[in-house]
Amino acid sequence: MGFLLKHKMEEQENQSYQDAPQQMFQNSDKADILDKIDPTEIVTIIRNKLMGNDYIDGKWVRLEYLQTRALTPLGAWDLSNLMLAVSSKNVTISNLTDVEIKKRVLNICKQAQYMCLKNWKEYGIDGVDQLGFVHEIIFSNSLITLKQPMNEGVRKMLMSTINEQRSYVGESNERQKKSWFKMPSY
């Protein structure tokens, strides 16, 4: 009799596993969304713009009339690389406070100013106005990039995608079990 009871319990357990909605969420769905978020793209754009380039017909073209105000490739590269620290996919789903954002942005801007002053010749800086211009670009991009995830916008979007997929899969399993009159099908 003990054997029959144990066998019956195993059957019920297996049946409950079969009745549970399947989790068809795939990590690739979340990865696909994250792949579409590319905050480093703006850094590449800023780097090229600082060098006096413009994106024309699918490629970066050096514009001669911008070269008097442009930074050297070394200067544009160094300064834009400062922004890479805050322009990553991890940052887009972070949840920093206003105080943390302010400290980080000010530190990046301060470092950019130090680098510009120390390396002014190598960077092609020949006026105070260029220092202010570089500062504003780095400040604006860093601030916006760090503020973007405020209130967990991207994180909530990812979670809602996961929940929608789970709800849809669970709902489709329930539909398969019911007939036209919402009666269980046997």
N, C-alpha and C positions, 0 to 999 in steps of 0.2 A: 504494500500500500504506500510506503514511503517513496518508492520509485515512481509511482504514478503521480503522486502529488508534486514531486520535484519536476517531472516531465511537463506537467500541466503549467507550473509556474514559469518554466523556460519558454513554453509556447506563448503565454500571455506577455512575457517580457519582449519576445521577438515581435509580436504583433504591435505592441506599443511603439517600438522603434520604427516599424513600417508606417504607422499612422502619423508620426511626427513629420511636420513640414520639412522638406529638404532645404538645406542652406546652399543655394546655388551662387552665392556671392563669390566672385573671383577676385583675387588680389590684382589681377590685370586691369579690372575696371577702375579701381582706385589709382593704379599706376598710370592709366591712360589719361585720367583727369590731371594728375600731377605733371605728366609730360607736356600737357598743353600750357601749363603755367611756366613761363620761362622768364623770370625777372632778370636774368643775365643779358637778355637781348637788349635792354635799354642801356646797359653798360657798354656794349659794343657800339651802339648808336652814338652815345656820348663820346666815346673814344675817337670815333671817326670824325664827328663834328668838331671836336677840339683840335684835330689835325687839319681842319679846313676842307674836309671831304664832304661830298653829298651823294646820296644814293640815287643813281640815275640808271634807268633801264636794267635793273637787277644787279648792279655792281656799284662799288664805292669809287667815286671819281674825285680826283684832286682838283679843286677849283682855285685857279691862280689868284683871282681877286680876293680870296679869303686868306691867303698865305701871310699877309702882313700882320694879321691878328691871331693866326693859328699857333698852337704849341707844336713843339717838335714831337716826333713819334715817341721818343723816350718820355717826355713830359705827359703826353696824353695817356700813354700806357700806364705809367706809375700812378697817376691820379685816378684814372678809371679803375685800376685794380683796388684802390682803397674802398671803392663802392661795392666790390664783389663780396666783401664780408657781410654786407647786409642785403645783397641781392642774390639770394639763393632760395631754393624750394623749401628748405627747412624754415626760413624766415617767414615765408608766406603762410605757414600754418602755426607760427609761434603765437604766444599770447603775452607780449611784453606790456608792462605798465607804462604810463606816460613818463614817469621819472626815469625808468630804464631807457626809454626811447630818447629822451632829451640828453641824457649822459652820453649815450652811444653816438648820437648825431654830432654833438659838440666835440667829442673826442676825434671823430673822423675828420671833421672840418679843421680842427686845430692841427692835426697831423698833416693835412693837405697844405695848410698855410706854412708850416715849418718846412715841408718839402719844397714848396715853391720858393721860399726865401733862400734856402740853402742851395738849391740847384737852379736858380733863376736863369743862368746862362744856358745850361744843358736843356732846360725846358722851353727856351725861347721866349721867356717873359721879359718884356722891356717896358712895362708900365704898371702903375698901381691899379689901373682899371682892370687889367687882366687878372690880378689877384682877387679882386672883388667878384669878377665874372666867374672864375673857377670856384670860389667859395660858394656862390649862390647855386651853381649847378650841383655841386656835391651835396650841399645842405638840402636842397629841394628834393633831389632823387633819394637821398638816404632817409629823409623824414617821411616822404610819401611811401617808400618801400616798407619802412618799419611800422607806419601807421595803418597800412593796408589790411593787415590781419586783425585790427582792433575789432572787438566784439565777435571774434572767431568766425568771420565771414566765410573764409575758404574752408576752415575746419567743419563748420556747420553744413556747407554745401557737400563736402565729402561724406559726412555722416548721413545726410538726407538721401544721398545716392545709395548708400549701403542699406538704409532702412527701406527705401522704396523697392529695391531689388528683393529684399527679404519679404516684404509685404506681398509683393506680386507673386513670388514663388509660393508662399503660404496660401494665398488666395486661390491660385490655380490648383493646388492640391485639394483644397476644400471643394472646389467646383467638380473635380473628378469624382468625388465621393457621393455627390448628390444627383438625384435625377431631376427631371423637369419640374416636379412638384415639390422640390426641396426636401424630398424624403431620401433617407440614406439608400444607396443602391447596394444590393447584395449580390 
